[in-house]
Amino acid sequence: MPIVETSFGRLEGVSRAGHAAFLGVPYAAAPAGPLRWKAPLPPMAWPGTRPASKPGPAARQTGHPIPGFAASGPQSEDCLYLNIFTPACDSRRRPVLFWIHGGGFTHGSGSEALYDGGPLARRGDVVVVTINYRLGAWGYLHPSTRLPGRGLANNCGQLDAIAALRWVHDHIAAFGGDPRNVTVFGESAGAAAVGTLLAMPAARGLFHKAILQSGTGRAARPEEAGQVVDRVTEAAGLPAAEGLLTLDADRLLEAQAKVAAARGFGTMLFAPMVDGETLPQQPLEAVAAGAAAGIPVMIGTNRDEAKLFFAMQQREPMDDAALERAAGALFPGAAPDRLRAAIAAVREARRGRGLPADNLDVLDALWSEGIFRQNALRLALAQRKHEPRTYVYFFTYASPARRGALGACHALEMPFVFGTLDAPGQDRFAGTGPDAERLSANMMDAWIAFARGGDPSHAGIGRWEPYDAESRPTMVFDRESGLERDPYAEERRAAESLLGG
């Protein structure tokens, strides 16, 4: 069994086919008791050799109707653990890929089979790290807004990721990794966490490249965050926020669930906050101002992001008037004539491509463009002004599940990126066979090439040109992958017209 010495003690990992895994490695002290809503502290040293053969607990969270959204294993406030997958614990100094899982900042775990780093480590001769971090009320509620002067930290989930990056900086060389070549990557809320790290001064120098999959990052204002603290306090039956500090974990989770249910689907209550210190400004504003200068960025979205979120809902067919009202709610302030023109443009474009184009499909397309793709392109253009190595992708491969009704939905790219098409349930969600395997190979090799040298081009997909506002070169990932200029331009322009872009 592989054994590695760290500054906190020895770790004994697990030998696997073509690589070694170190699971459940503590990167910080348990953030429980008096350490709730405190910045993470270093872990306690341990005597002898600590087994690193099974993952640590996930952060506390509720169940979720979308399969695979919630963590599948044990949960605890003591959740600050990471997993390492390496070809060998030697002195090779390999590129490091550091994964931040998604789940709306309230769900998920870095230890799911979907995120097994073994296939990437073997294929690319890279080291993969996946982390757990505080979620929901523990990671992204900000009681300091109601309890100033108590030493409470803001953005605890983000600070956890920074602590894990610092651990990697100090120790990854012993696992065959290069602390001077770390790429952070994440999906959905994980991508938003990556986008937020681009704007956090404490993270500067701890990573060197960034990949954002279906997320960018938007932080709450202190007054918004304070209102969420008030709602959680009320839902817990407490007279004041002071009681949150010692509230039983089960009661805190119940209060979080009540507040989330009251606000309904699609509302991000637990998220980073602009506090002027750990996060000085909105991530997009910070990137536009050059906060991430010198950091190559790869960013992209999936064509039909919205369809995953609506998959668990029973939706009735929608007439034209209802579509206009729904689109107006999605793009408040857009003039009725612009709404009608955008709807017509999206419908015609989808029909021209042989895609479903009924009113629900059109709404889903506008939702996917307006919520996901437009923000990704704005971040890409903001970063491009400071860093030429900025790349954009668009994932259009359709899931075979539900007779294709999910399309190229949110989260579908992950088993292809990780090479985990054999993870439970992925045969139905992502598909099997030569097309799926070729797409996975192309995506894995692009992520690996980007981590290695800041350019995701490789023989399987050809040259991937950096993004620009004129020709908008975009790598389209599908059964056949390749560079296109301004793909799905009609949908892009329709959403821009409604957003004032």
C-alpha positions in Angstrom: 0.0 0.0 0.0 1.3 3.5 -0.8 2.4 5.5 2.2 3.1 9.3 2.2 4.4 11.5 4.9 2.7 14.9 5.5 3.3 17.6 8.1 0.3 16.2 10.1 1.3 12.5 9.9 1.6 9.5 7.6 -1.2 8.5 5.2 -1.7 5.0 3.9 -3.6 5.0 0.6 -5.1 2.4 -1.7 -3.4 0.8 -4.7 -5.7 0.7 -7.7 -5.3 -0.2 -11.4 -2.7 2.2 -12.7 -2.9 4.7 -9.8 -3.1 5.2 -6.1 -6.0 6.8 -4.2 -5.8 8.6 -0.8 -9.4 9.0 0.5 -10.8 11.0 3.4 -7.7 13.1 4.0 -8.4 15.9 6.6 -7.3 19.3 5.2 -8.8 21.3 8.1 -10.1 20.9 11.6 -13.7 19.9 12.1 -15.7 23.2 11.8 -18.1 22.3 14.6 -18.9 23.5 18.1 -17.2 26.8 18.7 -15.7 26.6 15.2 -19.1 26.9 13.4 -19.0 29.8 11.0 -15.3 30.3 11.7 -12.5 30.3 9.2 -11.0 26.8 8.8 -8.1 25.9 11.0 -5.4 23.3 10.2 -6.2 19.7 11.1 -4.9 18.1 14.2 -1.8 15.9 13.8 -2.2 12.2 14.2 0.1 9.6 15.6 1.3 6.7 13.5 -0.1 6.0 10.1 -3.7 7.1 9.2 -5.6 4.9 6.8 -6.8 6.8 3.8 -8.9 4.1 2.3 -12.4 5.5 2.5 -14.0 9.0 2.0 -14.7 11.4 4.8 -18.3 12.4 5.5 -20.1 14.9 3.3 -21.4 18.2 4.6 -24.8 18.2 6.2 -27.6 18.3 3.6 -31.2 17.3 2.9 -32.3 14.8 0.3 -33.2 16.0 -3.2 -35.6 14.9 -6.0 -33.0 15.0 -8.7 -31.1 11.7 -8.7 -27.4 12.2 -7.8 -27.8 15.7 -6.6 -27.5 14.9 -2.9 -24.5 13.1 -1.3 -24.9 9.4 -1.2 -22.7 8.7 1.9 -22.5 9.7 5.6 -22.8 13.3 6.5 -21.4 15.4 9.4 -20.5 18.9 10.4 -17.0 17.4 10.4 -16.7 17.3 6.6 -13.5 19.0 5.6 -11.8 16.1 3.8 -10.3 15.7 0.4 -9.4 12.8 -1.9 -6.2 12.4 -4.0 -5.8 10.2 -7.1 -2.3 10.0 -8.4 -0.4 7.8 -10.9 2.5 7.5 -8.4 3.8 9.1 -5.2 7.1 10.1 -6.8 9.0 13.3 -7.7 7.5 13.7 -11.2 5.6 17.0 -10.4 2.5 16.4 -12.5 -0.2 18.9 -13.2 -2.9 19.0 -10.5 -6.7 19.1 -11.3 -8.6 20.3 -8.2 -12.3 19.6 -8.3 -15.1 21.6 -6.6 -18.4 19.7 -6.8 -21.8 21.3 -7.6 -25.1 21.1 -5.9 -26.5 24.6 -5.5 -24.1 25.3 -2.5 -26.5 23.0 -0.5 -25.9 19.5 -1.8 -23.3 17.1 -3.1 -20.0 15.6 -2.2 -16.6 15.3 -3.8 -16.5 11.6 -3.1 -19.3 10.5 -5.5 -18.4 7.8 -8.0 -19.1 10.2 -10.8 -16.0 12.3 -9.6 -13.6 9.4 -9.3 -10.3 10.9 -10.4 -8.7 7.6 -11.3 -9.5 7.6 -15.1 -8.2 11.2 -15.5 -5.1 10.5 -13.4 -4.3 7.4 -15.5 -5.1 8.9 -18.9 -3.3 12.2 -18.5 -0.6 11.4 -16.0 -2.0 14.0 -13.7 -3.0 14.3 -10.1 -6.7 14.8 -9.3 -8.0 16.2 -6.0 -11.6 16.3 -5.0 -12.9 18.1 -1.9 -15.8 18.4 0.4 -16.6 21.8 1.8 -19.3 23.3 4.1 -22.7 23.7 2.4 -26.0 25.4 3.0 -26.3 27.2 6.3 -22.9 26.0 7.5 -21.0 27.2 4.4 -23.1 30.0 2.9 -25.2 31.6 5.6 -23.6 34.7 6.9 -24.6 35.3 10.6 -21.9 38.0 10.8 -24.4 40.3 9.2 -26.5 40.1 12.4 -23.7 39.3 14.9 -20.9 41.7 14.1 -17.8 41.7 16.3 -18.1 38.0 17.1 -15.2 36.8 15.0 -17.5 35.0 12.6 -16.2 34.4 9.1 -18.1 35.1 5.9 -18.0 32.8 2.8 -17.0 29.8 4.9 -17.5 27.3 2.0 -15.1 29.4 -0.1 -12.6 29.7 2.7 -12.7 25.9 3.0 -11.8 25.6 -0.7 -8.9 28.0 -0.1 -7.7 26.0 2.9 -7.8 22.8 0.7 -5.8 24.6 -2.0 -3.3 25.7 0.7 -3.0 22.1 1.8 -2.4 21.0 -1.8 0.2 23.7 -2.2 2.0 22.4 0.9 1.7 18.7 0.4 0.9 17.7 -3.2 4.5 17.3 -4.2 4.7 14.2 -2.0 1.9 12.7 -4.0 3.6 13.3 -7.3 1.9 16.6 -8.1 3.2 20.1 -8.9 2.1 22.8 -6.5 3.1 25.4 -9.2 0.6 24.0 -11.7 -2.8 23.6 -10.1 -6.0 23.9 -12.2 -9.3 24.5 -10.3 -12.4 23.2 -12.0 -16.0 22.8 -11.0 -19.5 22.4 -12.3 -22.7 24.5 -11.5 -22.3 25.8 -8.0 -18.8 24.3 -8.1 -18.1 26.5 -11.2 -19.6 29.5 -9.3 -17.2 28.7 -6.5 -14.3 28.7 -9.0 -15.5 32.0 -10.4 -15.7 33.4 -6.9 -12.2 32.2 -6.2 -11.0 34.2 -9.2 -12.1 37.3 -7.2 -10.8 36.3 -3.7 -7.4 37.8 -2.8 -6.6 34.9 -0.4 -6.8 32.4 -3.3 -4.3 34.3 -5.4 -1.3 32.2 -6.2 -2.8 29.0 -4.9 -4.1 28.0 -8.4 -2.9 28.8 -11.9 -5.7 27.9 -14.3 -9.5 27.7 -14.0 -12.2 25.7 -15.7 -15.9 26.7 -15.2 -18.5 24.2 -16.3 -22.1 25.7 -16.3 -21.6 28.4 -13.8 -19.8 31.7 -13.2 -20.6 33.1 -9.8 -22.8 35.9 -8.4 -22.5 37.0 -4.8 -25.2 38.4 -2.5 -25.1 41.8 -1.0 -24.8 42.0 2.9 -28.4 43.2 3.2 -29.6 40.3 1.1 -27.6 37.8 3.1 -28.8 39.3 6.4 -32.4 38.7 5.3 -31.7 35.1 4.8 -30.1 34.9 8.3 -33.4 36.4 9.7 -35.5 33.8 7.8 -33.4 30.9 9.1 -33.5 32.3 12.7 -37.3 32.5 12.5 -37.7 29.1 10.9 -35.6 27.6 13.7 -38.0 29.2 16.3 -35.2 31.3 17.8 -35.7 34.8 19.2 -32.4 36.1 17.8 -29.5 35.0 15.5 -27.4 34.4 18.6 -29.1 31.1 19.0 -27.8 29.8 15.7 -24.3 29.5 17.1 -25.3 26.6 19.4 -28.4 25.3 17.6 -28.5 21.5 17.2 -27.3 20.6 13.7 -30.6 18.7 12.9 -32.7 21.7 13.8 -30.4 24.0 11.7 -30.8 21.7 8.7 -34.6 21.7 9.2 -34.7 25.5 9.3 -32.6 25.7 6.2 -35.0 23.3 4.4 -38.0 25.3 5.5 -36.6 28.6 4.2 -35.6 27.0 0.9 -39.0 25.4 0.4 -40.7 28.8 1.1 -38.7 30.5 -1.6 -39.3 27.8 -4.2 -37.4 26.4 -7.1 -34.5 28.2 -8.6 -33.8 30.7 -5.8 -30.2 30.7 -4.6 -30.5 31.6 -0.8 -27.2 30.2 0.3 -24.3 31.6 -1.7 -21.2 33.7 -1.4 -21.5 37.3 -0.2 -19.6 40.4 -1.1 -18.2 41.5 2.3 -15.4 43.9 1.2 -12.8 41.6 2.7 -12.8 38.0 1.8 -14.7 38.9 -1.4 -14.2 42.6 -2.2 -16.6 42.7 -5.2 -18.8 40.7 -7.5 -16.8 38.0 -9.4 -17.6 39.3 -12.8 -16.7 42.9 -11.8 -13.5 41.6 -10.3 -12.5 39.7 -13.4 -13.4 42.6 -15.6 -11.0 44.7 -13.4 -8.2 42.2 -13.9 -8.4 40.3 -10.7 -7.6 37.0 -12.6 -5.0 38.4 -15.0 -2.5 35.8 -15.9 -4.8 32.9 -15.1 -5.9 30.9 -18.3 -9.7 30.2 -18.2 -11.8 27.7 -19.9 -15.6 28.1 -19.6 -18.6 26.6 -21.2 -22.2 25.5 -20.9 -24.6 22.8 -22.1 -27.2 23.6 -24.8 -30.2 22.5 -22.8 -29.2 23.3 -19.2 -32.8 23.9 -18.0 -34.2 20.5 -18.9 -32.5 18.8 -15.9 -34.1 21.2 -13.4 -37.6 20.8 -15.0 -37.3 17.0 -15.4 -38.8 16.3 -11.9 -41.7 18.6 -12.5 -45.0 17.8 -14.1 -45.5 20.5 -16.7 -48.6 21.1 -18.7 -48.4 22.3 -22.3 -48.0 26.1 -22.6 -49.9 28.3 -25.0 -48.3 31.4 -26.7 -49.6 33.9 -24.1 -48.3 31.8 -21.2 -44.9 31.5 -23.0 -44.7 35.3 -23.3 -45.6 35.8 -19.7 -43.0 33.2 -18.6 -40.3 34.7 -20.8 -41.2 38.1 -19.4 -40.7 36.9 -15.9 -37.4 35.4 -16.9 -36.2 38.7 -18.6 -38.0 41.4 -16.5 -37.9 44.7 -18.3 -37.8 43.3 -21.8 -40.3 45.0 -24.1 -43.2 42.8 -25.4 -42.1 43.2 -29.0 -38.6 42.1 -28.1 -40.0 39.1 -26.3 -42.1 38.0 -29.3 -39.1 38.5 -31.7 -36.8 36.5 -29.4 -39.3 33.7 -29.1 -39.8 33.5 -32.8 -36.1 33.5 -33.5 -35.4 30.7 -31.0 -38.3 28.6 -32.4 -37.1 29.0 -36.0 -33.5 28.2 -35.1 -34.4 25.1 -33.2 -36.7 23.9 -36.0 -33.9 24.5 -38.5 -31.6 22.2 -36.5 -34.3 19.5 -36.1 -34.6 20.2 -32.4 -37.9 20.1 -30.4 -39.5 23.5 -30.7 -42.8 23.6 -28.8 -43.4 26.4 -26.3 -41.8 24.6 -23.4 -38.7 23.8 -25.5 -38.5 27.5 -26.5 -38.8 28.6 -22.8 -36.1 26.0 -21.8 -33.8 27.4 -24.5 -34.3 31.0 -23.4 -33.7 29.9 -19.8 -30.5 28.0 -20.7 -29.2 30.9 -22.7 -30.2 33.7 -20.3 -29.2 32.1 -17.0 -26.1 30.1 -18.1 -24.6 30.8 -21.5 -24.9 34.6 -21.4 -23.1 34.8 -18.1 -20.4 32.4 -19.3 -19.7 34.5 -22.4 -19.7 37.7 -20.4 -17.1 36.3 -18.1 -15.0 35.0 -21.0 -15.0 38.4 -22.7 -14.1 40.1 -19.4 -11.2 37.7 -18.8 -10.1 37.9 -22.5 -9.1 41.6 -22.0 -6.5 40.5 -19.4 -5.6 37.0 -20.4 -5.3 35.8 -24.1 -5.7 32.2 -23.1 -9.4 32.3 -22.6 -11.4 29.4 -24.2 -15.1 28.7 -24.6 -16.9 25.4 -25.2 -20.6 24.5 -25.9 -21.8 20.9 -25.1 -24.6 19.7 -27.4 -24.6 15.9 -27.0 -28.1 14.8 -26.0 -28.7 12.3 -23.2 -30.5 9.1 -24.3 -32.5 9.1 -21.1 -36.3 9.7 -21.3 -36.2 9.1 -25.1 -34.0 12.2 -25.5 -36.3 14.6 -23.6 -33.4 15.8 -21.4 -31.4 17.0 -24.4 -27.9 18.3 -23.6 -28.9 19.1 -20.1 -27.2 20.4 -17.0 -24.6 18.1 -15.5 -24.5 15.8 -18.5 -20.9 16.6 -19.4 -19.4 15.5 -16.1 -19.1 11.7 -16.7 -17.4 12.5 -20.0 -14.9 14.9 -18.4 -14.1 12.4 -15.6 -14.2 9.3 -17.8 -16.7 7.8 -15.4 -19.3 6.6 -17.9 -19.4 3.4 -15.9 -20.5 5.1 -12.7 -23.9 4.0 -11.4 -26.7 5.3 -13.6 -24.5 6.9 -16.2 -25.3 4.2 -18.8 -28.8 5.6 -18.9 -28.0 9.3 -18.4 -24.9 9.6 -20.6 -25.1 6.6 -22.8 -22.7 3.9 -23.9 -20.9 2.8 -27.0 -18.2 4.2 -29.4 -19.8 7.7 -29.7 -19.9 8.2 -26.0 -16.4 6.9 -25.5 -15.0 9.1 -28.2 -16.7 12.2 -26.7 -15.3 11.3 -23.3 -11.8 10.8 -24.7 -12.0 14.2 -26.4 -13.2 16.0 -23.3 -10.7 14.3 -21.0 -7.8 15.1 -23.3 -8.9 18.8 -23.6 -9.1 19.2 -19.8 -5.8 17.4 -19.4 -4.1 19.5 -22.1 -5.4 22.7 -20.5 -4.2 21.7 -17.1 -0.8 20.8 -18.5 0.0 23.9 -20.5 -3.0 26.3 -20.6 -4.1 25.3 -24.2 -6.9 22.7 -24.5 -6.1 21.9 -28.1 -5.2 18.3 -29.0 -5.3 15.9 -32.0 -8.8 14.6 -31.4 -10.5 18.0 -31.7 -7.9 20.1 -33.6 -6.8 23.6 -32.7 -9.0 25.4 -30.1 -8.7 29.1 -30.7 -9.1 31.5 -27.8 -12.4 33.3 -27.6 -13.0 36.8 -28.9 -16.0 39.0 -29.5 -15.7 39.2 -33.3 -15.6 35.6 -34.5 -16.5 33.9 -31.2 -14.6 30.6 -31.8 -16.2 27.9 -29.6 -15.4 24.2 -29.2 -18.6 22.3 -29.7 -18.5 18.9 -27.9 -20.8 16.3 -29.4 -20.6 12.9 -31.1 -18.2 14.7 -33.5 -16.4 17.6 -31.8 -14.7 20.6 -33.4 -14.3 24.3 -33.4 -17.2 26.4 -34.7 -17.5 30.2 -35.0 -20.5 31.6 -33.1 -22.5 28.4 -32.8 -26.2 28.8 -32.0 -25.8 32.4 -32.8 -29.6 33.0 -33.2 -30.2 31.8 -29.6 -27.3 33.9 -28.3 -28.5 37.0 -30.0 -32.1 36.5 -28.9 -31.0 36.2 -25.2 -28.7 39.2 -25.6 -31.6 41.3 -27.0 -33.6 40.5 -23.9 -30.8 41.2 -21.4 -29.7 44.4 -23.1 -26.4 42.8 -24.1 
